[in-house]
Amino acid sequence: MKDNLTPKKKSILIIEDNEINRDIMSRYVRKYFDPDLASNPDEALKKIFEKNYDVILMDINLGAEKSGIDLIQIIRKEEQFKNLPVIAITGYSLFGDREKILSYGFNYYLPKPFEKQDLLYLLNTIFHFED
């Protein structure tokens, strides 16, 4: 995919417990988005309630007491987050996993591993950036 996203930067929260994965995703999007990072569910919730994000990338397995599924259920209970686009980033990619994960309240699903163009294509689809 060509880099054809508009230079107008939207805010994005990347919730990922793996430091390398956080860094890679941040590098993938920082030309087009203003990335913010959270390494655990508590940090993520604090940031979500403090700042208005345009989109959230959330790992399902956060290696903590709360998973991404727990987190999405907390977020979706709040009226101000009902329409917030949340992308599930996950290694769960067996038959039926996509539908199951989306049923928890995620808007989009992106299985790991993914390439930069996969993520940018999905974000372009969400925000309908012009060529």
MODELLER restraints for C-alpha pairs under 7 A, 6 or more apart:
rsr = mdl.restraints
at = mdl.atoms
rsr.add(forms.Gaussian(group=physical.xy_distance, feature=features.Distance(at['CA:1:A'], at['CA:117:A']), mean=5.62, stdev=0.5))
rsr.add(forms.Gaussian(group=physical.xy_distance, feature=features.Distance(at['CA:4:A'], at['CA:131:A']), mean=5.25, stdev=0.5))
rsr.add(forms.Gaussian(group=physical.xy_distance, feature=features.Distance(at['CA:5:A'], at['CA:32:A']), mean=6.68, stdev=0.5))
rsr.add(forms.Gaussian(group=physical.xy_distance, feature=features.Distance(at['CA:5:A'], at['CA:124:A']), mean=6.75, stdev=0.5))
rsr.add(forms.Gaussian(group=physical.xy_distance, feature=features.Distance(at['CA:5:A'], at['CA:129:A']), mean=5.55, stdev=0.5))
rsr.add(forms.Gaussian(group=physical.xy_distance, feature=features.Distance(at['CA:5:A'], at['CA:130:A']), mean=6.65, stdev=0.5))
rsr.add(forms.Gaussian(group=physical.xy_distance, feature=features.Distance(at['CA:5:A'], at['CA:131:A']), mean=6.70, stdev=0.5))
rsr.add(forms.Gaussian(group=physical.xy_distance, feature=features.Distance(at['CA:6:A'], at['CA:32:A']), mean=6.88, stdev=0.5))
rsr.add(forms.Gaussian(group=physical.xy_distance, feature=features.Distance(at['CA:6:A'], at['CA:129:A']), mean=5.99, stdev=0.5))
rsr.add(forms.Gaussian(group=physical.xy_distance, feature=features.Distance(at['CA:6:A'], at['CA:130:A']), mean=6.59, stdev=0.5))
rsr.add(forms.Gaussian(group=physical.xy_distance, feature=features.Distance(at['CA:7:A'], at['CA:32:A']), mean=5.55, stdev=0.5))
rsr.add(forms.Gaussian(group=physical.xy_distance, feature=features.Distance(at['CA:8:A'], at['CA:32:A']), mean=6.73, stdev=0.5))
rsr.add(forms.Gaussian(group=physical.xy_distance, feature=features.Distance(at['CA:9:A'], at['CA:32:A']), mean=5.24, stdev=0.5))
rsr.add(forms.Gaussian(group=physical.xy_distance, feature=features.Distance(at['CA:9:A'], at['CA:33:A']), mean=4.40, stdev=0.5))
rsr.add(forms.Gaussian(group=physical.xy_distance, feature=features.Distance(at['CA:9:A'], at['CA:34:A']), mean=5.83, stdev=0.5))
rsr.add(forms.Gaussian(group=physical.xy_distance, feature=features.Distance(at['CA:10:A'], at['CA:33:A']), mean=4.90, stdev=0.5))
rsr.add(forms.Gaussian(group=physical.xy_distance, feature=features.Distance(at['CA:10:A'], at['CA:34:A']), mean=5.88, stdev=0.5))
rsr.add(forms.Gaussian(group=physical.xy_distance, feature=features.Distance(at['CA:10:A'], at['CA:54:A']), mean=6.01, stdev=0.5))
rsr.add(forms.Gaussian(group=physical.xy_distance, feature=features.Distance(at['CA:11:A'], at['CA:33:A']), mean=5.69, stdev=0.5))
rsr.add(forms.Gaussian(group=physical.xy_distance, feature=features.Distance(at['CA:11:A'], at['CA:34:A']), mean=4.68, stdev=0.5))
rsr.add(forms.Gaussian(group=physical.xy_distance, feature=features.Distance(at['CA:11:A'], at['CA:35:A']), mean=5.98, stdev=0.5))
rsr.add(forms.Gaussian(group=physical.xy_distance, feature=features.Distance(at['CA:11:A'], at['CA:53:A']), mean=5.08, stdev=0.5))
rsr.add(forms.Gaussian(group=physical.xy_distance, feature=features.Distance(at['CA:11:A'], at['CA:54:A']), mean=5.27, stdev=0.5))
rsr.add(forms.Gaussian(group=physical.xy_distance, feature=features.Distance(at['CA:11:A'], at['CA:55:A']), mean=6.83, stdev=0.5))
rsr.add(forms.Gaussian(group=physical.xy_distance, feature=features.Distance(at['CA:12:A'], at['CA:33:A']), mean=6.40, stdev=0.5))
rsr.add(forms.Gaussian(group=physical.xy_distance, feature=features.Distance(at['CA:12:A'], at['CA:34:A']), mean=6.05, stdev=0.5))
rsr.add(forms.Gaussian(group=physical.xy_distance, feature=features.Distance(at['CA:12:A'], at['CA:35:A']), mean=4.87, stdev=0.5))
rsr.add(forms.Gaussian(group=physical.xy_distance, feature=features.Distance(at['CA:12:A'], at['CA:36:A']), mean=6.10, stdev=0.5))
rsr.add(forms.Gaussian(group=physical.xy_distance, feature=features.Distance(at['CA:12:A'], at['CA:53:A']), mean=5.63, stdev=0.5))
rsr.add(forms.Gaussian(group=physical.xy_distance, feature=features.Distance(at['CA:12:A'], at['CA:54:A']), mean=5.92, stdev=0.5))
rsr.add(forms.Gaussian(group=physical.xy_distance, feature=features.Distance(at['CA:12:A'], at['CA:55:A']), mean=5.03, stdev=0.5))
rsr.add(forms.Gaussian(group=physical.xy_distance, feature=features.Distance(at['CA:12:A'], at['CA:56:A']), mean=5.57, stdev=0.5))
rsr.add(forms.Gaussian(group=physical.xy_distance, feature=features.Distance(at['CA:13:A'], at['CA:35:A']), mean=5.88, stdev=0.5))
rsr.add(forms.Gaussian(group=physical.xy_distance, feature=features.Distance(at['CA:13:A'], at['CA:36:A']), mean=4.79, stdev=0.5))
rsr.add(forms.Gaussian(group=physical.xy_distance, feature=features.Distance(at['CA:13:A'], at['CA:37:A']), mean=5.71, stdev=0.5))
rsr.add(forms.Gaussian(group=physical.xy_distance, feature=features.Distance(at['CA:13:A'], at['CA:53:A']), mean=6.62, stdev=0.5))
rsr.add(forms.Gaussian(group=physical.xy_distance, feature=features.Distance(at['CA:13:A'], at['CA:55:A']), mean=6.63, stdev=0.5))
rsr.add(forms.Gaussian(group=physical.xy_distance, feature=features.Distance(at['CA:13:A'], at['CA:56:A']), mean=4.76, stdev=0.5))
rsr.add(forms.Gaussian(group=physical.xy_distance, feature=features.Distance(at['CA:13:A'], at['CA:57:A']), mean=6.14, stdev=0.5))
rsr.add(forms.Gaussian(group=physical.xy_distance, feature=features.Distance(at['CA:14:A'], at['CA:22:A']), mean=6.76, stdev=0.5))
rsr.add(forms.Gaussian(group=physical.xy_distance, feature=features.Distance(at['CA:14:A'], at['CA:35:A']), mean=6.96, stdev=0.5))
rsr.add(forms.Gaussian(group=physical.xy_distance, feature=features.Distance(at['CA:14:A'], at['CA:36:A']), mean=6.18, stdev=0.5))
rsr.add(forms.Gaussian(group=physical.xy_distance, feature=features.Distance(at['CA:14:A'], at['CA:37:A']), mean=4.92, stdev=0.5))
rsr.add(forms.Gaussian(group=physical.xy_distance, feature=features.Distance(at['CA:14:A'], at['CA:38:A']), mean=6.16, stdev=0.5))
rsr.add(forms.Gaussian(group=physical.xy_distance, feature=features.Distance(at['CA:14:A'], at['CA:56:A']), mean=6.04, stdev=0.5))
rsr.add(forms.Gaussian(group=physical.xy_distance, feature=features.Distance(at['CA:14:A'], at['CA:57:A']), mean=4.80, stdev=0.5))
rsr.add(forms.Gaussian(group=physical.xy_distance, feature=features.Distance(at['CA:14:A'], at['CA:58:A']), mean=6.15, stdev=0.5))
rsr.add(forms.Gaussian(group=physical.xy_distance, feature=features.Distance(at['CA:15:A'], at['CA:37:A']), mean=6.11, stdev=0.5))
rsr.add(forms.Gaussian(group=physical.xy_distance, feature=features.Distance(at['CA:15:A'], at['CA:38:A']), mean=4.78, stdev=0.5))
rsr.add(forms.Gaussian(group=physical.xy_distance, feature=features.Distance(at['CA:15:A'], at['CA:39:A']), mean=5.87, stdev=0.5))
rsr.add(forms.Gaussian(group=physical.xy_distance, feature=features.Distance(at['CA:15:A'], at['CA:40:A']), mean=6.93, stdev=0.5))
rsr.add(forms.Gaussian(group=physical.xy_distance, feature=features.Distance(at['CA:15:A'], at['CA:44:A']), mean=6.45, stdev=0.5))
rsr.add(forms.Gaussian(group=physical.xy_distance, feature=features.Distance(at['CA:15:A'], at['CA:57:A']), mean=6.03, stdev=0.5))
rsr.add(forms.Gaussian(group=physical.xy_distance, feature=features.Distance(at['CA:15:A'], at['CA:58:A']), mean=4.73, stdev=0.5))
rsr.add(forms.Gaussian(group=physical.xy_distance, feature=features.Distance(at['CA:15:A'], at['CA:59:A']), mean=6.06, stdev=0.5))
rsr.add(forms.Gaussian(group=physical.xy_distance, feature=features.Distance(at['CA:16:A'], at['CA:22:A']), mean=5.72, stdev=0.5))
rsr.add(forms.Gaussian(group=physical.xy_distance, feature=features.Distance(at['CA:16:A'], at['CA:38:A']), mean=6.44, stdev=0.5))
rsr.add(forms.Gaussian(group=physical.xy_distance, feature=features.Distance(at['CA:16:A'], at['CA:39:A']), mean=5.21, stdev=0.5))
rsr.add(forms.Gaussian(group=physical.xy_distance, feature=features.Distance(at['CA:16:A'], at['CA:40:A']), mean=6.93, stdev=0.5))
rsr.add(forms.Gaussian(group=physical.xy_distance, feature=features.Distance(at['CA:16:A'], at['CA:58:A']), mean=6.41, stdev=0.5))
rsr.add(forms.Gaussian(group=physical.xy_distance, feature=features.Distance(at['CA:16:A'], at['CA:59:A']), mean=5.29, stdev=0.5))
rsr.add(forms.Gaussian(group=physical.xy_distance, feature=features.Distance(at['CA:16:A'], at['CA:62:A']), mean=6.36, stdev=0.5))
rsr.add(forms.Gaussian(group=physical.xy_distance, feature=features.Distance(at['CA:17:A'], at['CA:39:A']), mean=4.43, stdev=0.5))
rsr.add(forms.Gaussian(group=physical.xy_distance, feature=features.Distance(at['CA:17:A'], at['CA:40:A']), mean=5.81, stdev=0.5))
rsr.add(forms.Gaussian(group=physical.xy_distance, feature=features.Distance(at['CA:17:A'], at['CA:62:A']), mean=5.27, stdev=0.5))
rsr.add(forms.Gaussian(group=physical.xy_distance, feature=features.Distance(at['CA:17:A'], at['CA:63:A']), mean=6.70, stdev=0.5))
rsr.add(forms.Gaussian(group=physical.xy_distance, feature=features.Distance(at['CA:26:A'], at['CA:35:A']), mean=6.07, stdev=0.5))
rsr.add(forms.Gaussian(group=physical.xy_distance, feature=features.Distance(at['CA:28:A'], at['CA:116:A']), mean=5.68, stdev=0.5))
rsr.add(forms.Gaussian(group=physical.xy_distance, feature=features.Distance(at['CA:38:A'], at['CA:44:A']), mean=5.14, stdev=0.5))
rsr.add(forms.Gaussian(group=physical.xy_distance, feature=features.Distance(at['CA:40:A'], at['CA:62:A']), mean=6.43, stdev=0.5))
rsr.add(forms.Gaussian(group=physical.xy_distance, feature=features.Distance(at['CA:40:A'], at['CA:64:A']), mean=6.91, stdev=0.5))
rsr.add(forms.Gaussian(group=physical.xy_distance, feature=features.Distance(at['CA:41:A'], at['CA:66:A']), mean=6.21, stdev=0.5))
rsr.add(forms.Gaussian(group=physical.xy_distance, feature=features.Distance(at['CA:41:A'], at['CA:71:A']), mean=6.70, stdev=0.5))
rsr.add(forms.Gaussian(group=physical.xy_distance, feature=features.Distance(at['CA:54:A'], at['CA:84:A']), mean=6.83, stdev=0.5))
rsr.add(forms.Gaussian(group=physical.xy_distance, feature=features.Distance(at['CA:55:A'], at['CA:84:A']), mean=6.34, stdev=0.5))
rsr.add(forms.Gaussian(group=physical.xy_distance, feature=features.Distance(at['CA:55:A'], at['CA:85:A']), mean=5.02, stdev=0.5))
rsr.add(forms.Gaussian(group=physical.xy_distance, feature=features.Distance(at['CA:55:A'], at['CA:86:A']), mean=5.87, stdev=0.5))
rsr.add(forms.Gaussian(group=physical.xy_distance, feature=features.Distance(at['CA:56:A'], at['CA:85:A']), mean=6.44, stdev=0.5))
rsr.add(forms.Gaussian(group=physical.xy_distance, feature=features.Distance(at['CA:56:A'], at['CA:86:A']), mean=4.73, stdev=0.5))
rsr.add(forms.Gaussian(group=physical.xy_distance, feature=features.Distance(at['CA:56:A'], at['CA:87:A']), mean=6.11, stdev=0.5))
rsr.add(forms.Gaussian(group=physical.xy_distance, feature=features.Distance(at['CA:57:A'], at['CA:86:A']), mean=6.00, stdev=0.5))
rsr.add(forms.Gaussian(group=physical.xy_distance, feature=features.Distance(at['CA:57:A'], at['CA:87:A']), mean=4.84, stdev=0.5))
rsr.add(forms.Gaussian(group=physical.xy_distance, feature=features.Distance(at['CA:57:A'], at['CA:88:A']), mean=6.27, stdev=0.5))
rsr.add(forms.Gaussian(group=physical.xy_distance, feature=features.Distance(at['CA:57:A'], at['CA:89:A']), mean=6.51, stdev=0.5))
rsr.add(forms.Gaussian(group=physical.xy_distance, feature=features.Distance(at['CA:58:A'], at['CA:68:A']), mean=6.28, stdev=0.5))
rsr.add(forms.Gaussian(group=physical.xy_distance, feature=features.Distance(at['CA:58:A'], at['CA:87:A']), mean=6.01, stdev=0.5))
rsr.add(forms.Gaussian(group=physical.xy_distance, feature=features.Distance(at['CA:58:A'], at['CA:88:A']), mean=5.15, stdev=0.5))
rsr.add(forms.Gaussian(group=physical.xy_distance, feature=features.Distance(at['CA:58:A'], at['CA:89:A']), mean=5.54, stdev=0.5))
rsr.add(forms.Gaussian(group=physical.xy_distance, feature=features.Distance(at['CA:59:A'], at['CA:68:A']), mean=5.84, stdev=0.5))
rsr.add(forms.Gaussian(group=physical.xy_distance, feature=features.Distance(at['CA:59:A'], at['CA:88:A']), mean=5.93, stdev=0.5))
rsr.add(forms.Gaussian(group=physical.xy_distance, feature=features.Distance(at['CA:59:A'], at['CA:89:A']), mean=4.56, stdev=0.5))
rsr.add(forms.Gaussian(group=physical.xy_distance, feature=features.Distance(at['CA:59:A'], at['CA:90:A']), mean=5.64, stdev=0.5))
rsr.add(forms.Gaussian(group=physical.xy_distance, feature=features.Distance(at['CA:60:A'], at['CA:67:A']), mean=5.74, stdev=0.5))
rsr.add(forms.Gaussian(group=physical.xy_distance, feature=features.Distance(at['CA:60:A'], at['CA:68:A']), mean=4.08, stdev=0.5))
rsr.add(forms.Gaussian(group=physical.xy_distance, feature=features.Distance(at['CA:60:A'], at['CA:69:A']), mean=6.18, stdev=0.5))
rsr.add(forms.Gaussian(group=physical.xy_distance, feature=features.Distance(at['CA:60:A'], at['CA:88:A']), mean=6.46, stdev=0.5))
rsr.add(forms.Gaussian(group=physical.xy_distance, feature=features.Distance(at['CA:60:A'], at['CA:89:A']), mean=6.35, stdev=0.5))
rsr.add(forms.Gaussian(group=physical.xy_distance, feature=features.Distance(at['CA:60:A'], at['CA:90:A']), mean=5.58, stdev=0.5))
rsr.add(forms.Gaussian(group=physical.xy_distance, feature=features.Distance(at['CA:61:A'], at['CA:67:A']), mean=5.46, stdev=0.5))
rsr.add(forms.Gaussian(group=physical.xy_distance, feature=features.Distance(at['CA:61:A'], at['CA:68:A']), mean=6.22, stdev=0.5))
rsr.add(forms.Gaussian(group=physical.xy_distance, feature=features.Distance(at['CA:62:A'], at['CA:68:A']), mean=6.47, stdev=0.5))
rsr.add(forms.Gaussian(group=physical.xy_distance, feature=features.Distance(at['CA:69:A'], at['CA:104:A']), mean=6.63, stdev=0.5))
rsr.add(forms.Gaussian(group=physical.xy_distance, feature=features.Distance(at['CA:72:A'], at['CA:105:A']), mean=6.39, stdev=0.5))
rsr.add(forms.Gaussian(group=physical.xy_distance, feature=features.Distance(at['CA:72:A'], at['CA:106:A']), mean=6.98, stdev=0.5))
rsr.add(forms.Gaussian(group=physical.xy_distance, feature=features.Distance(at['CA:73:A'], at['CA:105:A']), mean=6.99, stdev=0.5))
rsr.add(forms.Gaussian(group=physical.xy_distance, feature=features.Distance(at['CA:75:A'], at['CA:81:A']), mean=6.25, stdev=0.5))
rsr.add(forms.Gaussian(group=physical.xy_distance, feature=features.Distance(at['CA:76:A'], at['CA:82:A']), mean=5.48, stdev=0.5))
rsr.add(forms.Gaussian(group=physical.xy_distance, feature=features.Distance(at['CA:85:A'], at['CA:107:A']), mean=5.86, stdev=0.5))
rsr.add(forms.Gaussian(group=physical.xy_distance, feature=features.Distance(at['CA:86:A'], at['CA:106:A']), mean=5.40, stdev=0.5))
rsr.add(forms.Gaussian(group=physical.xy_distance, feature=features.Distance(at['CA:86:A'], at['CA:107:A']), mean=5.47, stdev=0.5))
rsr.add(forms.Gaussian(group=physical.xy_distance, feature=features.Distance(at['CA:86:A'], at['CA:108:A']), mean=6.49, stdev=0.5))
rsr.add(forms.Gaussian(group=physical.xy_distance, feature=features.Distance(at['CA:87:A'], at['CA:106:A']), mean=6.06, stdev=0.5))
rsr.add(forms.Gaussian(group=physical.xy_distance, feature=features.Distance(at['CA:87:A'], at['CA:107:A']), mean=6.00, stdev=0.5))
rsr.add(forms.Gaussian(group=physical.xy_distance, feature=features.Distance(at['CA:87:A'], at['CA:108:A']), mean=4.56, stdev=0.5))
rsr.add(forms.Gaussian(group=physical.xy_distance, feature=features.Distance(at['CA:87:A'], at['CA:109:A']), mean=5.54, stdev=0.5))
rsr.add(forms.Gaussian(group=physical.xy_distance, feature=features.Distance(at['CA:87:A'], at['CA:110:A']), mean=6.93, stdev=0.5))
rsr.add(forms.Gaussian(group=physical.xy_distance, feature=features.Distance(at['CA:88:A'], at['CA:106:A']), mean=6.21, stdev=0.5))
rsr.add(forms.Gaussian(group=physical.xy_distance, feature=features.Distance(at['CA:88:A'], at['CA:108:A']), mean=6.07, stdev=0.5))
rsr.add(forms.Gaussian(group=physical.xy_distance, feature=features.Distance(at['CA:88:A'], at['CA:109:A']), mean=4.74, stdev=0.5))
rsr.add(forms.Gaussian(group=physical.xy_distance, feature=features.Distance(at['CA:88:A'], at['CA:110:A']), mean=6.05, stdev=0.5))
rsr.add(forms.Gaussian(group=physical.xy_distance, feature=features.Distance(at['CA:89:A'], at['CA:109:A']), mean=6.30, stdev=0.5))
rsr.add(forms.Gaussian(group=physical.xy_distance, feature=features.Distance(at['CA:89:A'], at['CA:110:A']), mean=5.07, stdev=0.5))
rsr.add(forms.Gaussian(group=physical.xy_distance, feature=features.Distance(at['CA:89:A'], at['CA:111:A']), mean=5.83, stdev=0.5))
rsr.add(forms.Gaussian(group=physical.xy_distance, feature=features.Distance(at['CA:89:A'], at['CA:112:A']), mean=6.66, stdev=0.5))
rsr.add(forms.Gaussian(group=physical.xy_distance, feature=features.Distance(at['CA:90:A'], at['CA:110:A']), mean=6.57, stdev=0.5))
rsr.add(forms.Gaussian(group=physical.xy_distance, feature=features.Distance(at['CA:90:A'], at['CA:111:A']), mean=4.98, stdev=0.5))
rsr.add(forms.Gaussian(group=physical.xy_distance, feature=features.Distance(at['CA:90:A'], at['CA:112:A']), mean=5.46, stdev=0.5))
rsr.add(forms.Gaussian(group=physical.xy_distance, feature=features.Distance(at['CA:91:A'], at['CA:111:A']), mean=5.58, stdev=0.5))
rsr.add(forms.Gaussian(group=physical.xy_distance, feature=features.Distance(at['CA:91:A'], at['CA:112:A']), mean=4.81, stdev=0.5))
rsr.add(forms.Gaussian(group=physical.xy_distance, feature=features.Distance(at['CA:92:A'], at['CA:111:A']), mean=6.71, stdev=0.5))
rsr.add(forms.Gaussian(group=physical.xy_distance, feature=features.Distance(at['CA:93:A'], at['CA:111:A']), mean=5.94, stdev=0.5))
rsr.add(forms.Gaussian(group=physical.xy_distance, feature=features.Distance(at['CA:98:A'], at['CA:109:A']), mean=6.40, stdev=0.5))
rsr.add(forms.Gaussian(group=physical.xy_distance, feature=features.Distance(at['CA:102:A'], at['CA:108:A']), mean=6.74, stdev=0.5))
rsr.add(forms.Gaussian(group=physical.xy_distance, feature=features.Distance(at['CA:102:A'], at['CA:109:A']), mean=6.91, stdev=0.5))
